[in-house]
Amino acid sequence: MTGRARRDYRRGVVDIEQINPRNEAALKAWWDVGHAATADRPGKPWPLWEQSRVALTAPNPERDVALFGAIEGRRMVGAGMVLLPTRDNAHLAGAEVYVDPDRRREGIGSALLAEAEVLALGHGRTTLTGEAYVPPGGTAAAEPFALGRGFAVATRESIKELTTSDYVERRDALAAGLAGAGQGYSLVTFDTVCPDEYVESFGRLLGMLVSEIPLGDLDLEASEWSVERVRAAEQRQVATGRHVHTALAIAPDGTVAGVSDVRVDDTDHTHALVGITIVDPAHRGHRLGLALKVATHDLVLATYPDLRTVETSNAEVNTWMNAVNEALGYRTTETLLELQKRL
Ligand SMILES: CC(C)(COP(=O)(O)OP(=O)(O)OC[C@H]1O[C@@H](n2cnc3c(N)ncnc32)[C@H](O)[C@@H]1OP(=O)(O)O)[C@@H](O)C(=O)NCCC(=O)NCCS
């Protein structure tokens, strides 16, 4: 670790230090702070140590990561991270800051955020994004903290959770309701690696995500997904033990009309996460969204007998996706405020 800043806070001397993710002891201390700082949230708000240890050290040409900690004497009391996209959206940096629950309101979070801004500016970034999770209809420290530090809410998302028993209760009625829908379309499912015949068309659909998903005021640019880029992303998932259970809807002309996925990590078969869902606007109105979701949820239930919960998030204004998720049995657990600040 190398000292970067030294300031006197109310209790003692707190240094903001860079963390080398390959120093496992330092990474574990950093992870412990994030774990403690998120322990009051519902669901699984913080990755398992085994997941973070692998994900934060795995090479990824799509983004750089800078980690830093707030250190007082021999103790880490705050943790920060800046994510720097490298392939596109090079004007953006994503910041996360976490403070030990016993050490709040001492200025440590502000010091970590100031460090994140210095790092982002140093990499030529002009927009800093962040996330604040609050109870539905309520608030949490992160909201006044971020608004007071120059962030604005760019969009609001609902975080939703499905218990497998709720899904099982609804599943057959949903499948019956799909009878006769999607005439001429077929479904193809796979674990992480897309069949060769669909990969190019799948990449084209991925390129539509930014323009088709409601993003509010978020300052995001569209991405191009070449076959090479899709294949490299798949291999990173394979290398970190992540299974992306994917369903594709194939149109009568053989092109990919829609996609949805559910991700399960090898370190935890009790919990799954919905990744992306999109139906090409040219193919909407055939109930493909619901059909894709039923296919992926059936697949993970059949694969992981210990599965208990599936998590998803979607924009509050996305009425179509909200209706599909409600039909599946998802319930809102938290609200996510997507924050943004122009530097
Ligand atoms: C949000 C968080 C990082 C703030 O850390 P912190 O060290 O307590 O923040 P600071 O002491 O620098 O607070 C600076 C100002 O933010 C505001 N603020 C912080 N927490 C607040 C709270 N619970 N209620 C109201 N205002 C709050 C205040 O204006 C505060 O100044 P003040 O103490 O002089 O009144 C911390 O609560 C945390 O770790 N939360 C969980 C993780 C998280 O949500 N991180 C994402 C943040 S974008």
The ligand as a Gaussian input file, in Angstrom:
#p B3LYP/6-31G(d) Opt

LIG

0 1
 C      -23.119000       6.786000       2.787000
 C      -21.858000       6.597000       3.674000
 C      -20.698000       6.190000       2.776000
 C      -21.544000       7.938000       4.355000
 O      -20.315000       7.804000       5.075000
 P      -19.937000       8.798000       6.269000
 O      -18.509000       8.606000       6.589000
 O      -20.918000       8.646000       7.367000
 O      -20.149000      10.204000       5.556000
 P      -19.632000      11.637000       6.053000
 O      -19.321000      11.607000       7.508000
 O      -18.537000      12.062000       5.136000
 O      -20.947000      12.493000       5.808000
 C      -20.915000      13.713000       5.108000
 C      -22.297000      14.330000       5.102000
 O      -23.235000      13.476000       4.431000
 C      -24.534000      13.629000       5.051000
 N      -24.927000      12.363000       5.695000
 C      -24.182000      11.247000       5.866000
 N      -24.897000      10.293000       6.498000
 C      -26.112000      10.820000       6.757000
 C      -27.288000      10.333000       7.394000
 N      -27.345000       9.104000       7.929000
 N      -28.354000      11.147000       7.474000
 C      -28.319000      12.412000       6.965000
 N      -27.218000      12.934000       6.348000
 C      -26.144000      12.130000       6.243000
 C      -24.356000      14.718000       6.101000
 O      -24.589000      15.949000       5.464000
 C      -22.887000      14.560000       6.439000
 O      -22.334000      15.709000       6.997000
 P      -22.455000      15.993000       8.601000
 O      -22.122000      14.718000       9.326000
 O      -21.490000      17.109000       8.871000
 O      -23.905000      16.371000       8.825000
 C      -22.122000       5.550000       4.763000
 O      -23.324000       5.844000       5.449000
 C      -22.158000       4.137000       4.285000
 O      -21.139000       3.454000       4.227000
 N      -23.399000       3.633000       3.894000
 C      -23.547000       2.299000       3.363000
 C      -22.864000       2.151000       2.011000
 C      -23.434000       3.077000       0.945000
 O      -24.634000       3.282000       0.858000
 N      -22.565000       3.591000       0.067000
 C      -22.947000       4.310000      -1.145000
 C      -22.795000       5.772000      -1.028000
 S      -23.013000       6.590000      -2.609000

